[in-house]
Every structure is written in C-alpha cells, then in structure tokens.
C-alpha cells in the first residue's frame, strides 16, 4: 500500500511563514486600533457626560418638585434663609421692643433644610433641632442666647457632615465637606443684586424669589414662573471662594446665588465680596442647569445675554424676556 511522503522541513517552514504576521503588519494593526480608540473616546466621554447631566437634571427636578409640594402645603415657598443676622431689615427683625427677635429666632438655616420632608428625608429633618432655633442661630446678645446650640442637637457632628445624594451633581468633583459641613452643588436664585452691594439689605432682601426671612408666594412672582430662576448649579462648593453648605444660607454664598456676574464666572473672579462672586456655575460644558418656577429644568447657555440672564433671576422686574 502506497504511503504519502512526509513534508520536508522547507515545506513546513513555508507553511509557517504563510500564517504568521510580519512586524510591519502588526504595527499597522496596532495603529488602526489606536485610531479607532481615539475616534471612539470622545463619543464615549460625551455619552458619559450626557448621562451625568441627565442625573443632575433629575436632581434639580426633585428639588423643584419638593418646592411645589411645600408651596402646595403652606401656600408659600421657603425663605432662602430662615432668619436675619443682627440687623432689623425694615422692621422684619426688630432688635428691641415688644416684637423683638431673639438670637434663636435669627438662624441662618437655609430653605433646603426646610424642604427635607418633601424630598423623603424626614429623619434627617427631625435631627435638625427646630425647637432650639434650628441650625446656626445668631449670637447678637438678644433674648435667649443662641450660643452653644451645637451641644443641644444630638450627634451634631454626624448631622453636620450629612450630604444627601440629591444635592450632588455627578459631573462635580467637589469634596463632600467644607470645614466639616456637608456641601451641595445647588443654590437658590436670590436675584440680580450681587457682591458689589456687599452686606447691604439690598443684597440680603434681594429681588429674586429666595431671600432672607420672607417666605414669598406665587403671587410675588409677577414675571411669571416659567420665566424665573428658582434653583441653579454651583461649583467648588468645598473651597473658600465657592463655599456652599446646604444647611445654611448667606448672601453670595451658602445656598444663595445671584446673577450679577455672568454664568460660569470662575470662583473668586469677577465682582467679588470677601472672595465670593455669588455666581451660578456648572461642570457641564457650554452652560448650566436651572430649575424654573414652573418646575421645568432648562439648560442655559454660557452665551446668554447678560441683561436677559439677570432679568430671569428677578421676581417682579416686569422685563419682557424669555429663555432662548
């Protein structure tokens, strides 16, 4: 019976050479893969940012729903800041007389703290100590003292560090604490009066919907709910220049912002007062998210006209403007 001849060594070598890649071919394949990765990477990053922006928009929407529910229950929106400091504010916080406001009636507690039950955070709300004047009462030496208030709230150190997820934008790289306090990437729109006015009543009793002491109603929003900023984004909340603690509020910082400076003015730049420019800013490219009074969430471009931008933050300026 005939048998096949075994392949020669040379034939085996030729066969091996036919199935192997040359160095040049390998380099070409690597180069092609590199080009494909370079082309796909921006698309992947854009998709990730779109997802983060969507989550941030959902956060703002949750806050707007909470505001609507609060208003439905009380017929007013929460004030931007519950109490005054040691000022009278046109008779709203008397320093003497029968209607004098004691230190415990002058807390810097923010409207965000008042919204906690509407955001399904009742247990956190219950820890705040409302019966003791709430968070950070003034120390003006008027009536019942606000000194030592932290010792009166059980486990204050833990409460101080709380940072609910609804206050965190996924695109932000902000640290969770500012000097031990939980930070936030959102603030109320106080109006168009900004850091150029310093500590004056005009800055605190601003022309937007969220100001000191006074709880405003829908009727106060003469410009129309759909044309008025209620909530916007904040960056660098853990820094001195951009400090933003959600539990307390103050002019140009801490849960209250204004539109004197353009949108996305870098922290510490533009018109400032004690390093704060009071500006809304976002990590989303090209603009920032705002919650409007009607509950909608809009992305506002960096290119918005400054006069229009400022007009959208006032409650009763009677400006004939709309978001583009």
C-alpha atoms as one frame of an Amber mdcrd trajectory, in Angstrom:
protein
   0.000   0.000   0.000   1.432   3.368  -1.048   2.196   5.879   1.683   2.406
   9.656   1.493   5.767  11.192   1.787   6.361  13.254   4.925   6.531  17.017
   4.233  10.024  18.353   4.046  11.371  20.807   6.582  11.399  23.528   3.972
   7.726  22.935   3.143   6.808  23.129   6.843   8.740  26.346   7.179   6.987
  27.855   4.166   3.603  26.889   5.647   4.515  28.529   8.964   5.633  31.695
   7.252   2.384  31.946   5.363   0.238  32.148   8.556   2.451  34.497  10.608
   2.196  38.313  10.761   5.129  40.426   9.779   6.266  43.169  12.158   5.024
  45.809   9.753   1.569  44.204   9.560   1.389  44.050  13.344   2.319  47.719
  13.654  -0.337  48.644  11.085  -2.994  46.729  13.064  -1.933  48.463  16.297
  -2.052  51.850  14.566  -5.555  51.173  13.224  -6.768  50.131  16.673  -5.238
  53.294  18.147  -7.022  55.465  15.585 -10.339  53.726  16.309  -9.904  54.212
  20.061  -9.046  57.886  19.513 -12.206  58.300  17.440 -14.413  56.460  19.916
 -13.085  58.046  23.122 -14.743  61.465  22.644 -18.026  59.721  21.838 -17.736
  57.608  24.991 -16.901  60.671  27.087 -19.807  62.581  25.562 -22.159  59.697
  26.347 -20.943  59.593  29.939 -21.354  63.356  30.321 -24.859  63.125  28.840
 -25.718  60.529  31.486 -24.241  62.697  34.253 -26.099  65.762  33.001 -29.323
  63.748  32.921 -28.829  62.730  36.561 -28.025  66.319  37.521 -31.211  67.437
  35.767 -33.122  64.836  37.775 -31.645  66.266  40.991 -32.827  69.756  40.076
 -36.228  68.351  39.146 -36.510  66.634  42.543 -35.784  69.939  44.253 -38.399
  71.684  42.107 -40.995  69.009  42.940 -40.168  69.461  46.627 -40.654  73.225
  46.289 -44.016  72.693  44.576 -45.166  70.313  47.307 -44.004  72.719  50.032
 -45.866  75.578  48.378 -48.969  73.443  47.967 -48.964  72.684  51.702 -48.071
  76.149  53.028 -49.103  78.478  50.152 -45.583  79.999  50.215 -42.092  78.908
  49.215 -39.466  78.598  51.948 -37.316  81.676  52.510 -33.784  81.459  51.175
 -32.605  81.914  54.757 -34.911  81.498  57.739 -33.588  84.302  59.913 -31.633
  87.509  59.868 -28.277  88.154  61.412 -28.131  91.109  63.835 -29.976  93.532
  61.554 -33.545  94.810  61.561 -34.354  94.591  57.828 -37.045  97.234  57.626
 -38.828  96.064  60.757 -38.825  92.356  59.887 -36.388  91.506  62.697 -36.746
  94.098  65.480 -33.747  94.445  67.775 -35.878  95.707  70.672 -39.466  96.352
  71.698 -42.450  94.013  72.060 -41.735  92.162  68.786 -38.025  91.742  69.349
 -36.455  88.696  67.688 -34.158  86.737  69.976 -30.933  85.135  68.827 -32.687
  81.795  68.442 -35.187  83.439  66.108 -32.368  84.575  63.819 -30.967  81.294
  62.419 -29.003  81.053  59.179 -30.840  77.815  58.324 -31.404  77.507  54.562
 -34.602  76.793  52.669 -33.086  73.473  51.576 -33.195  72.246  55.174 -36.883
  73.161  55.295 -37.525  71.070  52.162 -36.156  67.800  53.544 -39.570  66.215
  54.294 -40.658  66.881  50.697 -37.535  65.050  49.484 -38.261  61.937  51.567
 -35.610  62.913  54.103 -37.891  63.278  57.132 -35.490  61.502  59.507 -32.729
  63.948  58.610 -35.159  66.846  59.048 -36.094  65.603  62.524 -32.451  65.743
  63.682 -32.025  69.445  62.984 -33.442  70.731  66.248 -36.094  73.163  65.096
 -37.353  73.674  68.646 -33.951  75.153  69.524 -33.950  77.732  66.743 -32.713
  75.315  64.067 -29.222  75.473  62.584 -26.786  78.246  63.457 -28.789  80.876
  65.390 -27.275  84.347  65.648 -25.209  85.494  68.590 -26.340  89.102  68.970
 -26.944  89.093  72.729 -30.698  89.485  72.264 -33.084  87.444  74.399 -32.475
  83.724  74.703 -28.900  83.077  73.658 -28.027  81.009  70.610 -24.569  80.244
  71.971 -23.742  76.593  72.450 -26.546  75.456  70.150 -24.494  72.602  68.659
 -24.339  70.901  72.048 -28.148  70.874  72.187 -28.535  68.813  68.990 -27.901
  65.068  69.444 -24.971  63.816  67.355 -24.420  67.196  65.756 -21.046  66.137
  64.316 -22.719  63.421  62.236 -25.568  65.694  61.156 -23.077  68.380  60.150
 -21.401  66.018  57.669 -24.592  64.783  56.003 -24.658  65.245  52.225 -27.825
  63.819  50.597 -27.344  62.493  47.060 -29.949  64.908  45.687 -27.521  67.774
  46.403 -24.619  66.230  44.452 -24.127  66.697  40.694 -22.416  63.619  39.166
 -20.229  65.862  36.975 -18.835  67.614  40.033 -15.530  66.668  41.627 -16.223
  68.787  44.721 -15.194  67.372  48.053 -18.058  66.333  50.360 -17.156  68.740
  53.180 -16.332  72.402  53.659 -14.805  72.961  57.070 -16.706  69.925  58.375
 -20.086  70.824  56.791 -21.771  68.822  54.011 -21.546  70.614  50.670 -24.050
  70.998  47.823 -23.908  71.689  44.079 -27.173  73.644  44.041 -28.328  77.026
  45.314 -31.451  79.165  45.301 -31.678  82.179  42.991 -31.699  85.250  45.237
 -31.892  87.765  42.402 -29.662  90.053  40.358 -28.208  92.097  43.241 -24.749
  90.715  43.878 -21.417  91.116  45.641 -20.974  94.739  44.562 -23.571  95.540
  47.262 -21.687  93.667  49.993 -23.656  93.113  53.193 -26.300  95.722  52.477
 -30.032  94.969  52.896 -30.331  95.185  49.098 -28.151  92.092  48.799 -29.957
  90.147  51.506 -33.504  91.239  50.736 -32.803  90.680  47.032 -35.135  90.899
  44.025 -35.456  87.149  43.371 -37.721  84.532  44.907 -35.400  83.373  47.722
 -34.277  85.999  50.196 -33.692  86.483  53.924 -36.590  85.939  56.371 -39.507
  86.435  53.983 -41.356  83.433  52.517 -42.642  84.552  49.124 -45.677  83.175
  47.287 -46.563  82.538  43.652 -48.270  85.941  43.602 -44.914  87.630  44.242
 -43.537  86.167  41.005 -45.010  88.766  38.666 -42.535  87.959  35.892 -44.092
  84.505  35.558 -42.961  81.193  36.983 -41.740  79.927  33.609 -39.514  82.999
  33.241 -37.936  82.981  36.698 -34.923  81.095  38.018 -35.551  79.235  41.276
 -32.536  76.908  41.564 -29.194  76.696  39.776 -25.859  74.901  39.873 -22.769
  75.745  41.941 -19.148  74.576  41.671 -16.160  74.462  44.036 -18.527  74.118
  46.978 -15.731  72.868  49.258 -13.484  75.900  48.710 -13.382  79.270  50.441
 -14.225  81.093  47.198 -17.150  78.854  46.250 -18.307  77.611  49.645 -21.773
  76.121  49.550 -23.183  74.326  52.600 -26.735  73.132  52.019 -27.888  73.535
  55.637 -27.248  77.271  55.893 -27.609  80.313  53.641 -25.917  83.683  53.278
 -25.536  86.476  50.768 -23.389  85.471  47.746 -22.670  82.004  49.184 -24.108
  79.120  51.248 -27.239  78.189  49.259 -27.926  81.645  47.810 -26.567  82.869
  44.468 -27.224  85.808  42.163 -26.753  86.824  38.534 -24.619  89.953  38.882
 -21.687  88.012  37.421 -22.199  86.048  34.187 -22.988  82.342  34.289 -19.878
  80.197  34.842 -17.700  83.056  36.097 -14.822  81.140  37.758 -14.939  81.168
  41.553 -13.002  84.028  43.084 -13.116  86.068  39.855 -15.342  88.828  38.516
 -17.098  91.079  41.026 -16.380  89.670  44.491 -17.076  90.351  48.148 -14.787
  88.574  50.625 -13.599  86.299  47.755 -17.165  85.269  46.817 -18.626  86.230
  43.443 -22.077  84.740  44.101 -22.180  83.252  40.598 -24.009  80.202  39.361
 -21.653  77.770  37.642 -21.659  74.229  36.276 -19.274  71.457  35.223 -21.456
  70.671  32.203 -19.804  72.050  29.037 -21.369  75.123  27.496 -23.727  76.300
  30.214 -25.608  75.212  33.307 -28.891  73.744  34.523 -31.599  75.849  36.148
 -34.903  74.931  37.762 -37.601  77.377  36.687 -40.534  78.397  38.851 -42.963
  76.291  36.813 -40.992  73.155  37.710 -39.228  72.774  34.371 -35.460  72.283
  34.147 -33.635  74.257  31.467 -30.045  74.207  30.213 -28.902  77.815  29.894
 -26.027  78.585  27.518 -22.907  80.468  28.542 -23.665  82.779  25.624 -26.909
  84.101  27.095 -27.119  87.872  27.034 -26.191  89.214  30.482 -29.204  91.532
  30.694 -31.514  88.617  29.876 -29.711  86.369  32.343 -30.131  88.920  35.130
 -33.764  89.551  34.253 -34.539  85.839  34.572 -33.433  85.887  38.212 -35.818
  88.645  39.325 -39.352  88.035  40.546 -41.060  91.285  39.552 -38.852  93.265
  37.214 -41.539  93.236  34.512 -38.842  92.519  31.917 -40.231  91.150  28.635
 -37.745  88.265  28.411 -37.840  84.551  27.863 -35.230  81.850  27.756 -33.950
  81.369  24.205
